[in-house]
Structures are given as C-alpha cells and as structure tokens.
Amino acid sequence: MTTFDDRERASEANFAREEEMAFRITARRNRLLGGWAAHEMTLTPEETDAYATALVHADMEGGGDDDVVRKLVGDLTAAGLDHDEAAVRRALAQQMIEARRQLLEAH
C-alpha cells in the first residue's frame, strides 16, 4: 500500500501546486488588467495601484471572469471611454498571457 499512498500524496501535492499557480496567474492578470484600465482612465500612479488591488479583490468575491469584465466595462464607461465587453475580454486575454509569462519566468 505504500506505493499507492506515495502516488496519491504526490498527485495531491501536484494538484495543490497547479491550483496555487492558477490562482497566482489570475491574480497577476487582474493586477495587470487593472493597470491597463487605469492607464486608459488616466489615473495617477497611486490611483492605479489602488484600482489594480481593488480589481484583484473584486475577482475573489465572485466566480469566473464575468464579475471582473462587468466591473471594468462599468468603470471605463463611467470614465467616458468607449470600451465594450469584447474589448475588455481581449485585454483580459492579453494580460493572462503576460501574467503567465511573468510567473513562469520567475520560477
């Protein structure tokens, strides 16, 4: 039974690492996305940092990307910018690639 138990523990540890990496990539993506949106809204550096942090926290409150997209579209529209959901989703996809690249380079 020890071989089976060892494999099970290894599998569980691998799953935990993968879940942690996915969480870190998504959090990094949201921070980058917040920076992109803040730049679009011409926020100050302090406001940019606060906005990016708020976006990371907003994603933790709900499931999936829809809450982040909704927040961004609403905030960009309120700032008088014409960014629809498709544009925000394109930015989200681009920032996901960048977040993954940054974290993989760091490891």
C-alpha distance (Angstrom), angle and dihedral (degrees) to the residues before:
residue distance angle dihedral
M1 . . .
T2 3.80 . .
T3 3.81 93.2 .
F4 3.79 90.1 52.8
D5 3.81 91.4 45.3
D6 3.80 91.0 48.9
R7 3.81 91.2 51.1
E8 3.78 91.2 47.7
R9 3.82 92.1 50.8
A10 3.80 91.0 46.9
S11 3.79 90.7 49.7
E12 3.80 91.8 49.3
A13 3.80 91.7 48.0
N14 3.81 90.9 49.7
F15 3.80 91.0 49.4
A16 3.81 90.7 50.5
R17 3.83 91.3 50.3
E18 3.80 91.6 49.3
E19 3.81 92.0 48.8
E20 3.79 91.5 48.6
M21 3.81 91.4 49.5
A22 3.81 91.4 48.7
F23 3.81 89.8 51.1
R24 3.81 92.0 48.7
I25 3.81 92.3 47.8
T26 3.81 91.8 50.3
A27 3.81 92.3 47.3
R28 3.82 90.8 48.6
R29 3.82 90.1 47.0
N30 3.80 90.9 52.5
R31 3.80 91.6 48.6
L32 3.82 90.1 50.8
L33 3.79 90.9 45.1
G34 3.79 89.5 51.3
G35 3.80 88.8 52.8
W36 3.81 90.5 50.5
A37 3.81 92.3 49.8
A38 3.80 92.4 44.7
H39 3.81 89.7 52.5
E40 3.80 89.7 50.6
M41 3.82 89.4 50.8
T42 3.85 91.2 44.8
L43 3.80 94.1 -124.4
T44 3.79 122.2 173.1
P45 3.83 118.8 -103.3
E46 3.82 90.3 -101.7
E47 3.80 91.8 48.4
T48 3.81 89.6 46.5
D49 3.79 92.2 55.1
A50 3.80 92.1 47.1
Y51 3.81 91.9 46.7
A52 3.81 93.3 49.5
T53 3.81 90.3 49.5
A54 3.81 91.0 48.4
L55 3.80 90.1 51.9
V56 3.80 91.5 52.5
H57 3.81 89.6 51.1
A58 3.82 92.5 45.4
D59 3.79 89.8 58.1
M60 3.80 91.4 52.6
E61 3.81 91.0 57.1
G62 3.79 95.7 61.2
G63 3.75 139.6 26.7
G64 3.76 125.1 -99.4
D65 3.76 131.9 -0.9
D66 3.81 97.7 -67.2
D67 3.81 94.2 88.2
V68 3.81 91.1 51.7
V69 3.81 92.5 47.2
R70 3.81 91.7 47.6
K71 3.82 91.7 50.1
L72 3.79 92.9 48.1
V73 3.80 95.1 46.8
G74 3.80 89.8 48.4
D75 3.79 94.2 47.4
L76 3.80 94.0 45.2
T77 3.80 91.3 47.5
A78 3.82 90.8 48.3
A79 3.81 88.0 52.6
G80 3.80 89.0 56.3
L81 3.81 95.7 -107.0
D82 3.79 123.9 136.9
H83 3.82 101.9 -132.9
D84 3.78 113.7 140.4
E85 3.78 127.4 -162.8
A86 3.81 92.5 -90.8
A87 3.82 91.9 55.7
V88 3.80 91.4 48.5
R89 3.81 91.3 48.6
R90 3.82 90.1 51.0
A91 3.81 89.4 51.9
L92 3.80 89.3 46.9
A93 3.82 91.0 53.5
Q94 3.81 92.1 47.3
Q95 3.79 92.4 49.4
M96 3.82 90.8 47.7
I97 3.80 89.1 58.2
E98 3.80 91.1 47.9
A99 3.82 93.2 46.7
R100 3.79 91.6 50.9
R101 3.81 90.8 47.9
Q102 3.80 92.7 50.1
L103 3.79 94.5 48.8
L104 3.79 94.7 44.7
E105 3.81 90.4 50.5
A106 3.81 89.5 50.8
H107 3.81 91.1 56.1
